[in-house]
Amino acid sequence: MQNFYTYFAGKEIPKENILFIASEDYLENLKAAFLDNEENIKLFTQMYSLVIQSLYNESYTNVIFEILQDAQRHSGLYNFILNLNIMNKLN
């Protein structure tokens, strides 16, 4: 994955520690994760298009496709959990 990132970003993966501060609100955290996932889907869709157009490296195409499938699966799960919370509040 590091080679993949370096190839597309043109730089090494930053070595800094990223601090995640979660909100106390479960739904706010879930919404943030959902929106972040949607941004990832956009990014990897663009990357996939670029790789397909260039047909340069099939292994990169496969990696991007797998990441994109995983992000889309997460999107469906986030939607499911958000809808469960909505239904629980309505009942």
PDB file of N, CA, C and O in Angstrom:
ATOM      1  N   MET A   1       0.808  -1.176   0.000  1.00  0.00           N
ATOM      2  CA  MET A   1       0.000   0.000   0.000  1.00  0.00           C
ATOM      3  C   MET A   1       0.863   1.256   0.000  1.00  0.00           C
ATOM      4  O   MET A   1       0.475   2.265  -0.589  1.00  0.00           O
ATOM      5  N   GLN A   2       2.025   1.215   0.648  1.00  0.00           N
ATOM      6  CA  GLN A   2       2.905   2.374   0.657  1.00  0.00           C
ATOM      7  C   GLN A   2       3.389   2.698  -0.754  1.00  0.00           C
ATOM      8  O   GLN A   2       3.433   3.866  -1.141  1.00  0.00           O
ATOM      9  N   ASN A   3       3.751   1.674  -1.524  1.00  0.00           N
ATOM     10  CA  ASN A   3       4.181   1.901  -2.906  1.00  0.00           C
ATOM     11  C   ASN A   3       3.053   2.488  -3.732  1.00  0.00           C
ATOM     12  O   ASN A   3       3.270   3.360  -4.573  1.00  0.00           O
ATOM     13  N   PHE A   4       1.871   2.013  -3.489  1.00  0.00           N
ATOM     14  CA  PHE A   4       0.684   2.492  -4.185  1.00  0.00           C
ATOM     15  C   PHE A   4       0.486   3.982  -3.907  1.00  0.00           C
ATOM     16  O   PHE A   4       0.285   4.768  -4.833  1.00  0.00           O
ATOM     17  N   TYR A   5       0.544   4.367  -2.629  1.00  0.00           N
ATOM     18  CA  TYR A   5       0.367   5.766  -2.249  1.00  0.00           C
ATOM     19  C   TYR A   5       1.465   6.627  -2.878  1.00  0.00           C
ATOM     20  O   TYR A   5       1.181   7.674  -3.458  1.00  0.00           O
ATOM     21  N   THR A   6       2.701   6.188  -2.762  1.00  0.00           N
ATOM     22  CA  THR A   6       3.833   6.947  -3.296  1.00  0.00           C
ATOM     23  C   THR A   6       3.699   7.128  -4.800  1.00  0.00           C
ATOM     24  O   THR A   6       3.986   8.203  -5.327  1.00  0.00           O
ATOM     25  N   TYR A   7       3.268   6.086  -5.490  1.00  0.00           N
ATOM     26  CA  TYR A   7       3.120   6.153  -6.946  1.00  0.00           C
ATOM     27  C   TYR A   7       2.109   7.218  -7.347  1.00  0.00           C
ATOM     28  O   TYR A   7       2.375   8.006  -8.255  1.00  0.00           O
ATOM     29  N   PHE A   8       0.956   7.256  -6.689  1.00  0.00           N
ATOM     30  CA  PHE A   8      -0.101   8.188  -7.078  1.00  0.00           C
ATOM     31  C   PHE A   8       0.049   9.575  -6.461  1.00  0.00           C
ATOM     32  O   PHE A   8      -0.290  10.576  -7.093  1.00  0.00           O
ATOM     33  N   ALA A   9       0.554   9.641  -5.235  1.00  0.00           N
ATOM     34  CA  ALA A   9       0.682  10.938  -4.571  1.00  0.00           C
ATOM     35  C   ALA A   9       1.990  11.639  -4.945  1.00  0.00           C
ATOM     36  O   ALA A   9       2.108  12.859  -4.831  1.00  0.00           O
ATOM     37  N   GLY A  10       2.958  10.857  -5.388  1.00  0.00           N
ATOM     38  CA  GLY A  10       4.253  11.436  -5.734  1.00  0.00           C
ATOM     39  C   GLY A  10       5.089  11.786  -4.515  1.00  0.00           C
ATOM     40  O   GLY A  10       6.066  12.526  -4.626  1.00  0.00           O
ATOM     41  N   LYS A  11       4.717  11.265  -3.354  1.00  0.00           N
ATOM     42  CA  LYS A  11       5.459  11.515  -2.124  1.00  0.00           C
ATOM     43  C   LYS A  11       5.243  10.355  -1.168  1.00  0.00           C
ATOM     44  O   LYS A  11       4.331   9.546  -1.338  1.00  0.00           O
ATOM     45  N   GLU A  12       6.102  10.290  -0.160  1.00  0.00           N
ATOM     46  CA  GLU A  12       5.988   9.236   0.847  1.00  0.00           C
ATOM     47  C   GLU A  12       4.803   9.499   1.776  1.00  0.00           C
ATOM     48  O   GLU A  12       4.355  10.637   1.919  1.00  0.00           O
ATOM     49  N   ILE A  13       4.307   8.446   2.397  1.00  0.00           N
ATOM     50  CA  ILE A  13       3.239   8.577   3.384  1.00  0.00           C
ATOM     51  C   ILE A  13       3.799   9.325   4.590  1.00  0.00           C
ATOM     52  O   ILE A  13       4.867   8.973   5.091  1.00  0.00           O
ATOM     53  N   PRO A  14       3.092  10.354   5.064  1.00  0.00           N
ATOM     54  CA  PRO A  14       3.574  11.086   6.245  1.00  0.00           C
ATOM     55  C   PRO A  14       3.719  10.158   7.448  1.00  0.00           C
ATOM     56  O   PRO A  14       2.872   9.295   7.680  1.00  0.00           O
ATOM     57  N   LYS A  15       4.780  10.336   8.197  1.00  0.00           N
ATOM     58  CA  LYS A  15       5.057   9.474   9.350  1.00  0.00           C
ATOM     59  C   LYS A  15       4.463  10.020  10.638  1.00  0.00           C
ATOM     60  O   LYS A  15       4.603   9.400  11.691  1.00  0.00           O
ATOM     61  N   GLU A  16       3.796  11.179  10.572  1.00  0.00           N
ATOM     62  CA  GLU A  16       3.245  11.797  11.774  1.00  0.00           C
ATOM     63  C   GLU A  16       2.075  10.995  12.326  1.00  0.00           C
ATOM     64  O   GLU A  16       1.366  10.311  11.589  1.00  0.00           O
ATOM     65  N   ASN A  17       1.893  11.091  13.612  1.00  0.00           N
ATOM     66  CA  ASN A  17       0.740  10.464  14.254  1.00  0.00           C
ATOM     67  C   ASN A  17      -0.467  11.369  14.076  1.00  0.00           C
ATOM     68  O   ASN A  17      -0.381  12.579  14.282  1.00  0.00           O
ATOM     69  N   ILE A  18      -1.581  10.783  13.696  1.00  0.00           N
ATOM     70  CA  ILE A  18      -2.805  11.542  13.525  1.00  0.00           C
ATOM     71  C   ILE A  18      -3.695  11.263  14.725  1.00  0.00           C
ATOM     72  O   ILE A  18      -4.022  10.111  15.012  1.00  0.00           O
ATOM     73  N   LEU A  19      -4.081  12.309  15.414  1.00  0.00           N
ATOM     74  CA  LEU A  19      -4.908  12.178  16.601  1.00  0.00           C
ATOM     75  C   LEU A  19      -6.372  12.289  16.210  1.00  0.00           C
ATOM     76  O   LEU A  19      -6.787  13.268  15.589  1.00  0.00           O
ATOM     77  N   PHE A  20      -7.141  11.291  16.573  1.00  0.00           N
ATOM     78  CA  PHE A  20      -8.576  11.298  16.315  1.00  0.00           C
ATOM     79  C   PHE A  20      -9.292  11.630  17.606  1.00  0.00           C
ATOM     80  O   PHE A  20      -9.132  10.939  18.613  1.00  0.00           O
ATOM     81  N   ILE A  21     -10.079  12.682  17.574  1.00  0.00           N
ATOM     82  CA  ILE A  21     -10.861  13.068  18.750  1.00  0.00           C
ATOM     83  C   ILE A  21     -12.333  12.865  18.405  1.00  0.00           C
ATOM     84  O   ILE A  21     -12.905  13.587  17.588  1.00  0.00           O
ATOM     85  N   ALA A  22     -12.913  11.889  19.033  1.00  0.00           N
ATOM     86  CA  ALA A  22     -14.310  11.568  18.767  1.00  0.00           C
ATOM     87  C   ALA A  22     -15.223  12.476  19.581  1.00  0.00           C
ATOM     88  O   ALA A  22     -14.918  12.862  20.709  1.00  0.00           O
ATOM     89  N   SER A  23     -16.323  12.790  18.980  1.00  0.00           N
ATOM     90  CA  SER A  23     -17.358  13.545  19.676  1.00  0.00           C
ATOM     91  C   SER A  23     -18.036  12.614  20.684  1.00  0.00           C
ATOM     92  O   SER A  23     -17.971  11.391  20.552  1.00  0.00           O
ATOM     93  N   GLU A  24     -18.675  13.193  21.670  1.00  0.00           N
ATOM     94  CA  GLU A  24     -19.424  12.385  22.643  1.00  0.00           C
ATOM     95  C   GLU A  24     -20.697  11.822  22.014  1.00  0.00           C
ATOM     96  O   GLU A  24     -21.264  10.845  22.503  1.00  0.00           O
ATOM     97  N   ASP A  25     -21.132  12.444  20.933  1.00  0.00           N
ATOM     98  CA  ASP A  25     -22.386  12.078  20.288  1.00  0.00           C
ATOM     99  C   ASP A  25     -22.160  10.958  19.263  1.00  0.00           C
ATOM    100  O   ASP A  25     -21.479  11.152  18.255  1.00  0.00           O
ATOM    101  N   TYR A  26     -22.734   9.803  19.535  1.00  0.00           N
ATOM    102  CA  TYR A  26     -22.600   8.627  18.676  1.00  0.00           C
ATOM    103  C   TYR A  26     -23.030   8.922  17.237  1.00  0.00           C
ATOM    104  O   TYR A  26     -22.324   8.569  16.292  1.00  0.00           O
ATOM    105  N   LEU A  27     -24.191   9.572  17.073  1.00  0.00           N
ATOM    106  CA  LEU A  27     -24.692   9.854  15.725  1.00  0.00           C
ATOM    107  C   LEU A  27     -23.809  10.837  14.980  1.00  0.00           C
ATOM    108  O   LEU A  27     -23.642  10.718  13.767  1.00  0.00           O
ATOM    109  N   GLU A  28     -23.239  11.811  15.687  1.00  0.00           N
ATOM    110  CA  GLU A  28     -22.322  12.758  15.043  1.00  0.00           C
ATOM    111  C   GLU A  28     -21.087  12.027  14.527  1.00  0.00           C
ATOM    112  O   GLU A  28     -20.622  12.303  13.421  1.00  0.00           O
ATOM    113  N   ASN A  29     -20.555  11.103  15.312  1.00  0.00           N
ATOM    114  CA  ASN A  29     -19.407  10.307  14.871  1.00  0.00           C
ATOM    115  C   ASN A  29     -19.759   9.459  13.653  1.00  0.00           C
ATOM    116  O   ASN A  29     -18.971   9.342  12.715  1.00  0.00           O
ATOM    117  N   LEU A  30     -20.945   8.876  13.682  1.00  0.00           N
ATOM    118  CA  LEU A  30     -21.395   8.042  12.574  1.00  0.00           C
ATOM    119  C   LEU A  30     -21.570   8.863  11.303  1.00  0.00           C
ATOM    120  O   LEU A  30     -21.177   8.432  10.219  1.00  0.00           O
ATOM    121  N   LYS A  31     -22.160  10.044  11.439  1.00  0.00           N
ATOM    122  CA  LYS A  31     -22.327  10.929  10.279  1.00  0.00           C
ATOM    123  C   LYS A  31     -20.970  11.345   9.713  1.00  0.00           C
ATOM    124  O   LYS A  31     -20.780  11.371   8.497  1.00  0.00           O
ATOM    125  N   ALA A  32     -20.032  11.669  10.597  1.00  0.00           N
ATOM    126  CA  ALA A  32     -18.692  12.064  10.156  1.00  0.00           C
ATOM    127  C   ALA A  32     -18.014  10.917   9.403  1.00  0.00           C
ATOM    128  O   ALA A  32     -17.379  11.137   8.372  1.00  0.00           O
ATOM    129  N   ALA A  33     -18.149   9.706   9.916  1.00  0.00           N
ATOM    130  CA  ALA A  33     -17.559   8.538   9.248  1.00  0.00           C
ATOM    131  C   ALA A  33     -18.205   8.318   7.890  1.00  0.00           C
ATOM    132  O   ALA A  33     -17.517   7.997   6.920  1.00  0.00           O
ATOM    133  N   PHE A  34     -19.514   8.487   7.810  1.00  0.00           N
ATOM    134  CA  PHE A  34     -20.232   8.321   6.544  1.00  0.00           C
ATOM    135  C   PHE A  34     -19.750   9.334   5.509  1.00  0.00           C
ATOM    136  O   PHE A  34     -19.459   8.973   4.369  1.00  0.00           O
ATOM    137  N   LEU A  35     -19.666  10.610   5.911  1.00  0.00           N
ATOM    138  CA  LEU A  35     -19.237  11.653   4.975  1.00  0.00           C
ATOM    139  C   LEU A  35     -17.784  11.474   4.550  1.00  0.00           C
ATOM    140  O   LEU A  35     -17.438  11.722   3.395  1.00  0.00           O
ATOM    141  N   ASP A  36     -16.937  11.046   5.477  1.00  0.00           N
ATOM    142  CA  ASP A  36     -15.540  10.771   5.146  1.00  0.00           C
ATOM    143  C   ASP A  36     -15.452   9.626   4.144  1.00  0.00           C
ATOM    144  O   ASP A  36     -14.659   9.669   3.203  1.00  0.00           O
ATOM    145  N   ASN A  37     -16.264   8.616   4.354  1.00  0.00           N
ATOM    146  CA  ASN A  37     -16.288   7.475   3.449  1.00  0.00           C
ATOM    147  C   ASN A  37     -16.745   7.897   2.051  1.00  0.00           C
ATOM    148  O   ASN A  37     -16.219   7.407   1.051  1.00  0.00           O
ATOM    149  N   GLU A  38     -17.719   8.800   1.979  1.00  0.00           N
ATOM    150  CA  GLU A  38     -18.194   9.290   0.679  1.00  0.00           C
ATOM    151  C   GLU A  38     -17.077  10.022  -0.061  1.00  0.00           C
ATOM    152  O   GLU A  38     -16.946   9.887  -1.278  1.00  0.00           O
ATOM    153  N   GLU A  39     -16.278  10.791   0.663  1.00  0.00           N
ATOM    154  CA  GLU A  39     -15.140  11.483   0.045  1.00  0.00           C
ATOM    155  C   GLU A  39     -14.120  10.471  -0.475  1.00  0.00           C
ATOM    156  O   GLU A  39     -13.546  10.656  -1.548  1.00  0.00           O
ATOM    157  N   ASN A  40     -13.897   9.405   0.290  1.00  0.00           N
ATOM    158  CA  ASN A  40     -12.970   8.355  -0.154  1.00  0.00           C
ATOM    159  C   ASN A  40     -13.476   7.679  -1.424  1.00  0.00           C
ATOM    160  O   ASN A  40     -12.689   7.367  -2.318  1.00  0.00           O
ATOM    161  N   ILE A  41     -14.774   7.453  -1.506  1.00  0.00           N
ATOM    162  CA  ILE A  41     -15.339   6.844  -2.707  1.00  0.00           C
ATOM    163  C   ILE A  41     -15.072   7.738  -3.923  1.00  0.00           C
ATOM    164  O   ILE A  41     -14.682   7.249  -4.983  1.00  0.00           O
ATOM    165  N   LYS A  42     -15.283   9.038  -3.767  1.00  0.00           N
ATOM    166  CA  LYS A  42     -15.007   9.966  -4.868  1.00  0.00           C
ATOM    167  C   LYS A  42     -13.545   9.905  -5.284  1.00  0.00           C
ATOM    168  O   LYS A  42     -13.230   9.822  -6.471  1.00  0.00           O
ATOM    169  N   LEU A  43     -12.653   9.947  -4.295  1.00  0.00           N
ATOM    170  CA  LEU A  43     -11.221   9.915  -4.575  1.00  0.00           C
ATOM    171  C   LEU A  43     -10.817   8.653  -5.312  1.00  0.00           C
ATOM    172  O   LEU A  43     -10.137   8.725  -6.335  1.00  0.00           O
ATOM    173  N   PHE A  44     -11.225   7.498  -4.806  1.00  0.00           N
ATOM    174  CA  PHE A  44     -10.812   6.240  -5.423  1.00  0.00           C
ATOM    175  C   PHE A  44     -11.494   6.001  -6.764  1.00  0.00           C
ATOM    176  O   PHE A  44     -10.943   5.309  -7.621  1.00  0.00           O
ATOM    177  N   THR A  45     -12.674   6.557  -6.957  1.00  0.00           N
ATOM    178  CA  THR A  45     -13.314   6.470  -8.276  1.00  0.00           C
ATOM    179  C   THR A  45     -12.499   7.247  -9.299  1.00  0.00           C
ATOM    180  O   THR A  45     -12.307   6.781 -10.422  1.00  0.00           O
ATOM    181  N   GLN A  46     -12.021   8.425  -8.922  1.00  0.00           N
ATOM    182  CA  GLN A  46     -11.174   9.216  -9.817  1.00  0.00           C
ATOM    183  C   GLN A  46      -9.866   8.482 -10.096  1.00  0.00           C
ATOM    184  O   GLN A  46      -9.413   8.423 -11.239  1.00  0.00           O
ATOM    185  N   MET A  47      -9.270   7.930  -9.063  1.00  0.00           N
ATOM    186  CA  MET A  47      -8.016   7.194  -9.249  1.00  0.00           C
ATOM    187  C   MET A  47      -8.229   5.984 -10.161  1.00  0.00           C
ATOM    188  O   MET A  47      -7.415   5.708 -11.041  1.00  0.00           O
ATOM    189  N   TYR A  48      -9.322   5.276  -9.942  1.00  0.00           N
ATOM    190  CA  TYR A  48      -9.619   4.103 -10.755  1.00  0.00           C
ATOM    191  C   TYR A  48      -9.766   4.497 -12.219  1.00  0.00           C
ATOM    192  O   TYR A  48      -9.269   3.806 -13.108  1.00  0.00           O
ATOM    193  N   SER A  49     -10.448   5.606 -12.463  1.00  0.00           N
ATOM    194  CA  SER A  49     -10.614   6.083 -13.841  1.00  0.00           C
ATOM    195  C   SER A  49      -9.268   6.390 -14.482  1.00  0.00           C
ATOM    196  O   SER A  49      -9.036   6.050 -15.642  1.00  0.00           O
ATOM    197  N   LEU A  50      -8.391   7.027 -13.734  1.00  0.00           N
ATOM    198  CA  LEU A  50      -7.070   7.352 -14.266  1.00  0.00           C
ATOM    199  C   LEU A  50      -6.269   6.097 -14.600  1.00  0.00           C
ATOM    200  O   LEU A  50      -5.617   6.023 -15.642  1.00  0.00           O
ATOM    201  N   VAL A  51      -6.325   5.125 -13.714  1.00  0.00           N
ATOM    202  CA  VAL A  51      -5.574   3.890 -13.952  1.00  0.00           C
ATOM    203  C   VAL A  51      -6.147   3.141 -15.139  1.00  0.00           C
ATOM    204  O   VAL A  51      -5.392   2.626 -15.964  1.00  0.00           O
ATOM    205  N   ILE A  52      -7.476   3.068 -15.242  1.00  0.00           N
ATOM    206  CA  ILE A  52      -8.112   2.381 -16.367  1.00  0.00           C
ATOM    207  C   ILE A  52      -7.741   3.060 -17.682  1.00  0.00           C
ATOM    208  O   ILE A  52      -7.452   2.393 -18.676  1.00  0.00           O
ATOM    209  N   GLN A  53      -7.754   4.395 -17.679  1.00  0.00           N
ATOM    210  CA  GLN A  53      -7.419   5.135 -18.896  1.00  0.00           C
ATOM    211  C   GLN A  53      -5.978   4.872 -19.317  1.00  0.00           C
ATOM    212  O   GLN A  53      -5.685   4.738 -20.505  1.00  0.00           O
ATOM    213  N   SER A  54      -5.084   4.801 -18.341  1.00  0.00           N
ATOM    214  CA  SER A  54      -3.676   4.610 -18.695  1.00  0.00           C
ATOM    215  C   SER A  54      -3.353   3.144 -18.966  1.00  0.00           C
ATOM    216  O   SER A  54      -2.429   2.829 -19.716  1.00  0.00           O
ATOM    217  N   LEU A  55      -4.136   2.239 -18.339  1.00  0.00           N
ATOM    218  CA  LEU A  55      -3.876   0.796 -18.445  1.00  0.00           C
ATOM    219  C   LEU A  55      -2.411   0.480 -18.170  1.00  0.00           C
ATOM    220  O   LEU A  55      -1.822  -0.421 -18.767  1.00  0.00           O
ATOM    221  N   TYR A  56      -1.847   1.246 -17.251  1.00  0.00           N
ATOM    222  CA  TYR A  56      -0.414   1.141 -16.981  1.00  0.00           C
ATOM    223  C   TYR A  56      -0.064  -0.043 -16.106  1.00  0.00           C
ATOM    224  O   TYR A  56       0.889  -0.769 -16.390  1.00  0.00           O
ATOM    225  N   ASN A  57      -0.818  -0.242 -15.056  1.00  0.00           N
ATOM    226  CA  ASN A  57      -0.442  -1.266 -14.095  1.00  0.00           C
ATOM    227  C   ASN A  57      -1.697  -1.972 -13.591  1.00  0.00           C
ATOM    228  O   ASN A  57      -2.485  -1.400 -12.836  1.00  0.00           O
ATOM    229  N   GLU A  58      -1.868  -3.202 -14.012  1.00  0.00           N
ATOM    230  CA  GLU A  58      -3.072  -3.959 -13.651  1.00  0.00           C
ATOM    231  C   GLU A  58      -3.180  -4.202 -12.159  1.00  0.00           C
ATOM    232  O   GLU A  58      -4.286  -4.234 -11.620  1.00  0.00           O
ATOM    233  N   SER A  59      -2.046  -4.375 -11.476  1.00  0.00           N
ATOM    234  CA  SER A  59      -2.121  -4.629 -10.030  1.00  0.00           C
ATOM    235  C   SER A  59      -2.657  -3.396  -9.299  1.00  0.00           C
ATOM    236  O   SER A  59      -3.390  -3.537  -8.321  1.00  0.00           O
ATOM    237  N   TYR A  60      -2.304  -2.189  -9.759  1.00  0.00           N
ATOM    238  CA  TYR A  60      -2.854  -0.977  -9.146  1.00  0.00           C
ATOM    239  C   TYR A  60      -4.348  -0.871  -9.422  1.00  0.00           C
ATOM    240  O   TYR A  60      -5.117  -0.451  -8.558  1.00  0.00           O
ATOM    241  N   THR A  61      -4.752  -1.249 -10.616  1.00  0.00           N
ATOM    242  CA  THR A  61      -6.169  -1.234 -10.958  1.00  0.00           C
ATOM    243  C   THR A  61      -6.941  -2.144 -10.012  1.00  0.00           C
ATOM    244  O   THR A  61      -8.005  -1.770  -9.517  1.00  0.00           O
ATOM    245  N   ASN A  62      -6.415  -3.326  -9.762  1.00  0.00           N
ATOM    246  CA  ASN A  62      -7.070  -4.273  -8.865  1.00  0.00           C
ATOM    247  C   ASN A  62      -7.137  -3.743  -7.438  1.00  0.00           C
ATOM    248  O   ASN A  62      -8.160  -3.893  -6.768  1.00  0.00           O
ATOM    249  N   VAL A  63      -6.057  -3.126  -6.968  1.00  0.00           N
ATOM    250  CA  VAL A  63      -6.030  -2.590  -5.605  1.00  0.00           C
ATOM    251  C   VAL A  63      -7.080  -1.494  -5.463  1.00  0.00           C
ATOM    252  O   VAL A  63      -7.845  -1.494  -4.498  1.00  0.00           O
ATOM    253  N   ILE A  64      -7.126  -0.563  -6.410  1.00  0.00           N
ATOM    254  CA  ILE A  64      -8.092   0.528  -6.333  1.00  0.00           C
ATOM    255  C   ILE A  64      -9.517  -0.017  -6.376  1.00  0.00           C
ATOM    256  O   ILE A  64     -10.385   0.444  -5.635  1.00  0.00           O
ATOM    257  N   PHE A  65      -9.754  -0.996  -7.241  1.00  0.00           N
ATOM    258  CA  PHE A  65     -11.089  -1.577  -7.342  1.00  0.00           C
ATOM    259  C   PHE A  65     -11.512  -2.220  -6.023  1.00  0.00           C
ATOM    260  O   PHE A  65     -12.657  -2.070  -5.598  1.00  0.00           O
ATOM    261  N   GLU A  66     -10.591  -2.936  -5.376  1.00  0.00           N
ATOM    262  CA  GLU A  66     -10.902  -3.566  -4.092  1.00  0.00           C
ATOM    263  C   GLU A  66     -11.173  -2.522  -3.012  1.00  0.00           C
ATOM    264  O   GLU A  66     -12.092  -2.687  -2.209  1.00  0.00           O
ATOM    265  N   ILE A  67     -10.380  -1.443  -2.985  1.00  0.00           N
ATOM    266  CA  ILE A  67     -10.596  -0.375  -2.013  1.00  0.00           C
ATOM    267  C   ILE A  67     -11.948   0.283  -2.256  1.00  0.00           C
ATOM    268  O   ILE A  67     -12.687   0.567  -1.313  1.00  0.00           O
ATOM    269  N   LEU A  68     -12.266   0.522  -3.515  1.00  0.00           N
ATOM    270  CA  LEU A  68     -13.534   1.152  -3.875  1.00  0.00           C
ATOM    271  C   LEU A  68     -14.712   0.274  -3.472  1.00  0.00           C
ATOM    272  O   LEU A  68     -15.705   0.774  -2.943  1.00  0.00           O
ATOM    273  N   GLN A  69     -14.613  -1.027  -3.717  1.00  0.00           N
ATOM    274  CA  GLN A  69     -15.679  -1.944  -3.298  1.00  0.00           C
ATOM    275  C   GLN A  69     -15.858  -1.916  -1.786  1.00  0.00           C
ATOM    276  O   GLN A  69     -16.985  -1.911  -1.291  1.00  0.00           O
ATOM    277  N   ASP A  70     -14.754  -1.899  -1.056  1.00  0.00           N
ATOM    278  CA  ASP A  70     -14.811  -1.876   0.404  1.00  0.00           C
ATOM    279  C   ASP A  70     -15.459  -0.580   0.894  1.00  0.00           C
ATOM    280  O   ASP A  70     -16.291  -0.608   1.801  1.00  0.00           O
ATOM    281  N   ALA A  71     -15.083   0.547   0.302  1.00  0.00           N
ATOM    282  CA  ALA A  71     -15.660   1.841   0.700  1.00  0.00           C
ATOM    283  C   ALA A  71     -17.157   1.875   0.416  1.00  0.00           C
ATOM    284  O   ALA A  71     -17.928   2.412   1.211  1.00  0.00           O
ATOM    285  N   GLN A  72     -17.568   1.312  -0.701  1.00  0.00           N
ATOM    286  CA  GLN A  72     -18.995   1.285  -1.027  1.00  0.00           C
ATOM    287  C   GLN A  72     -19.762   0.376  -0.067  1.00  0.00           C
ATOM    288  O   GLN A  72     -20.896   0.680   0.301  1.00  0.00           O
ATOM    289  N   ARG A  73     -19.154  -0.726   0.336  1.00  0.00           N
ATOM    290  CA  ARG A  73     -19.786  -1.615   1.317  1.00  0.00           C
ATOM    291  C   ARG A  73     -19.948  -0.887   2.646  1.00  0.00           C
ATOM    292  O   ARG A  73     -20.990  -0.987   3.293  1.00  0.00           O
ATOM    293  N   HIS A  74     -18.904  -0.147   3.055  1.00  0.00           N
ATOM    294  CA  HIS A  74     -18.999   0.632   4.293  1.00  0.00           C
ATOM    295  C   HIS A  74     -20.103   1.676   4.194  1.00  0.00           C
ATOM    296  O   HIS A  74     -20.819   1.920   5.165  1.00  0.00           O
ATOM    297  N   SER A  75     -20.239   2.284   3.040  1.00  0.00           N
ATOM    298  CA  SER A  75     -21.282   3.288   2.845  1.00  0.00           C
ATOM    299  C   SER A  75     -22.657   2.679   3.086  1.00  0.00           C
ATOM    300  O   SER A  75     -23.498   3.287   3.749  1.00  0.00           O
ATOM    301  N   GLY A  76     -22.888   1.504   2.561  1.00  0.00           N
ATOM    302  CA  GLY A  76     -24.153   0.813   2.780  1.00  0.00           C
ATOM    303  C   GLY A  76     -24.382   0.496   4.247  1.00  0.00           C
ATOM    304  O   GLY A  76     -25.502   0.621   4.744  1.00  0.00           O
ATOM    305  N   LEU A  77     -23.326   0.085   4.945  1.00  0.00           N
ATOM    306  CA  LEU A  77     -23.449  -0.224   6.372  1.00  0.00           C
ATOM    307  C   LEU A  77     -23.740   1.040   7.186  1.00  0.00           C
ATOM    308  O   LEU A  77     -24.566   1.014   8.099  1.00  0.00           O
ATOM    309  N   TYR A  78     -23.061   2.145   6.856  1.00  0.00           N
ATOM    310  CA  TYR A  78     -23.335   3.410   7.552  1.00  0.00           C
ATOM    311  C   TYR A  78     -24.792   3.827   7.340  1.00  0.00           C
ATOM    312  O   TYR A  78     -25.463   4.257   8.278  1.00  0.00           O
ATOM    313  N   ASN A  79     -25.270   3.698   6.111  1.00  0.00           N
ATOM    314  CA  ASN A  79     -26.663   4.029   5.825  1.00  0.00           C
ATOM    315  C   ASN A  79     -27.613   3.171   6.651  1.00  0.00           C
ATOM    316  O   ASN A  79     -28.597   3.668   7.198  1.00  0.00           O
ATOM    317  N   PHE A  80     -27.316   1.900   6.736  1.00  0.00           N
ATOM    318  CA  PHE A  80     -28.143   0.976   7.505  1.00  0.00           C
ATOM    319  C   PHE A  80     -28.204   1.386   8.978  1.00  0.00           C
ATOM    320  O   PHE A  80     -29.282   1.446   9.568  1.00  0.00           O
ATOM    321  N   ILE A  81     -27.038   1.666   9.564  1.00  0.00           N
ATOM    322  CA  ILE A  81     -26.985   2.043  10.982  1.00  0.00           C
ATOM    323  C   ILE A  81     -27.700   3.370  11.220  1.00  0.00           C
ATOM    324  O   ILE A  81     -28.438   3.514  12.194  1.00  0.00           O
ATOM    325  N   LEU A  82     -27.481   4.345  10.325  1.00  0.00           N
ATOM    326  CA  LEU A  82     -28.178   5.628  10.471  1.00  0.00           C
ATOM    327  C   LEU A  82     -29.689   5.442  10.398  1.00  0.00           C
ATOM    328  O   LEU A  82     -30.429   6.037  11.183  1.00  0.00           O
ATOM    329  N   ASN A  83     -30.144   4.627   9.467  1.00  0.00           N
ATOM    330  CA  ASN A  83     -31.581   4.380   9.343  1.00  0.00           C
ATOM    331  C   ASN A  83     -32.144   3.632  10.540  1.00  0.00           C
ATOM    332  O   ASN A  83     -33.278   3.890  10.945  1.00  0.00           O
ATOM    333  N   LEU A  84     -31.381   2.716  11.113  1.00  0.00           N
ATOM    334  CA  LEU A  84     -31.820   2.036  12.336  1.00  0.00           C
ATOM    335  C   LEU A  84     -32.027   3.047  13.461  1.00  0.00           C
ATOM    336  O   LEU A  84     -33.009   2.976  14.201  1.00  0.00           O
ATOM    337  N   ASN A  85     -31.097   3.980  13.579  1.00  0.00           N
ATOM    338  CA  ASN A  85     -31.228   5.009  14.621  1.00  0.00           C
ATOM    339  C   ASN A  85     -32.448   5.876  14.389  1.00  0.00           C
ATOM    340  O   ASN A  85     -33.142   6.230  15.342  1.00  0.00           O
ATOM    341  N   ILE A  86     -32.721   6.221  13.151  1.00  0.00           N
ATOM    342  CA  ILE A  86     -33.909   7.016  12.823  1.00  0.00           C
ATOM    343  C   ILE A  86     -35.170   6.245  13.192  1.00  0.00           C
ATOM    344  O   ILE A  86     -36.088   6.799  13.797  1.00  0.00           O
ATOM    345  N   MET A  87     -35.212   4.965  12.825  1.00  0.00           N
ATOM    346  CA  MET A  87     -36.383   4.149  13.114  1.00  0.00           C
ATOM    347  C   MET A  87     -36.583   3.990  14.626  1.00  0.00           C
ATOM    348  O   MET A  87     -37.714   4.021  15.111  1.00  0.00           O
ATOM    349  N   ASN A  88     -35.491   3.822  15.363  1.00  0.00           N
ATOM    350  CA  ASN A  88     -35.598   3.695  16.828  1.00  0.00           C
ATOM    351  C   ASN A  88     -36.138   4.966  17.450  1.00  0.00           C
ATOM    352  O   ASN A  88     -36.891   4.899  18.421  1.00  0.00           O
ATOM    353  N   LYS A  89     -35.775   6.118  16.921  1.00  0.00           N
ATOM    354  CA  LYS A  89     -36.271   7.382  17.467  1.00  0.00           C
ATOM    355  C   LYS A  89     -37.739   7.599  17.120  1.00  0.00           C
ATOM    356  O   LYS A  89     -38.466   8.245  17.874  1.00  0.00           O
ATOM    357  N   LEU A  90     -38.176   7.065  15.988  1.00  0.00           N
ATOM    358  CA  LEU A  90     -39.570   7.217  15.596  1.00  0.00           C
ATOM    359  C   LEU A  90     -40.496   6.308  16.387  1.00  0.00           C
ATOM    360  O   LEU A  90     -41.672   6.621  16.573  1.00  0.00           O
ATOM    361  N   ASN A  91     -39.970   5.191  16.849  1.00  0.00           N
ATOM    362  CA  ASN A  91     -40.809   4.224  17.582  1.00  0.00           C
ATOM    363  C   ASN A  91     -40.816   4.519  19.020  1.00  0.00           C
ATOM    364  O   ASN A  91     -41.465   3.814  19.792  1.00  0.00           O
TER     365      ASN A  91
END
